[in-house]
Amino acid sequence: MGTKIGFIGLGHMGTPMAKNLLDAGYHLQVYNRTLSKIDELGEGAITMCNSPAGAADGASIVITMLSEDEVLKETVLGKSGILEKLQKGGVHISMSTISPDTAQLLSDAHKAAGSSYLASPVFGRPEAAAAKKLWICVSGDQHAKDLAKPVLENLGQGIVDFGEGAAANVVKIAGNFMIMASMEMMAEAYTLAEKSGVDRLKVAEFFGSTLFNAPIFQNYGRLIANKQYEPVGFKSKLGLKDARLAFKLSQQTETPMPVVNTVHNRLLSAVAKGWGETDWVEGVGRGVCEDAGV
């Protein structure tokens, strides 16, 4: 295929996504703050870059998978940032969970520079990214969507269009809140069963195949019921960040969301206990178990 794509951010999600693009025949111009992680991509058409600007140089598309708003803003707007080199008419595809405010700021900056910004957050853990099973939400201008579509089709099982602006970011925050709330609910229910002398795994299997027959309850339910906290797919500190985003958005829109406080405090407690680098399944599931004395 030979098309050059800038790729920035090789975390638990970014690395398998980049590998899939290499397998699809794209040439990747890769930047990561820890340059040694680029070696994890193995063989392929890779150019190692020393800055975000280098990754964007000569590329019509740049993908970022960066978890923190401030890091993303610096990567785009800062010295040697993406905007210094992304060509006119180029598209920045931002695929991580960030605030709608940040998305709008970056969209405006790209428009002023003659390029486009496409909000494209994803749902799925690293194993889903490796298997091209991500669900991708998009919002932005049609030019960006058209240019991004053939690339995104190599990363997920479906692309859902939510219109313009930062709508996809709102959907992502809402979805991550629902996952957190479901995890808290499952952890409490299965711990209740355990303390009552009932096999928590059998309870999880029952609900995951009947009343709550859905991937979240099947996959996260199994991990929570088994108290299986490794490998780390999504860190507790990132879950806390997303809970903060949900709380902020609820305040901005005057939307009462009392359950946000519950999951925020659960993950805040996990980070305070030193579990920030652990999977958020542990942050929630272990936290509930410890509160219950099991």
Secondary structure, DSSP 8 states (H G I E B T S, - for coil): ---EEEEE--STTHHHHHHHHHHTT-EEEEE-SSGGGGGGG-SSSEEE-SSHHHHHTT-SEEEE--S-HHHHHHHHHSTT-GGGT--TT-EEEE-S---HHHHHHHHHHHHHHT-EEEE--EE--HHHHHTT-EEEEEBS-HHHHHHHHHHHTTTEEEEEE--STTHHHHHHHHHHHHHHHHHHHHHHHHHHHHHTT--HHHHHHHHHHTTT-SHIIIIIHHHHHHT---S-SSBHHHHHHHHHHHHHHHHHTT---HHHHHHHHHHHHHHHTT-TTSBHHHHHHHHHHHHHT-
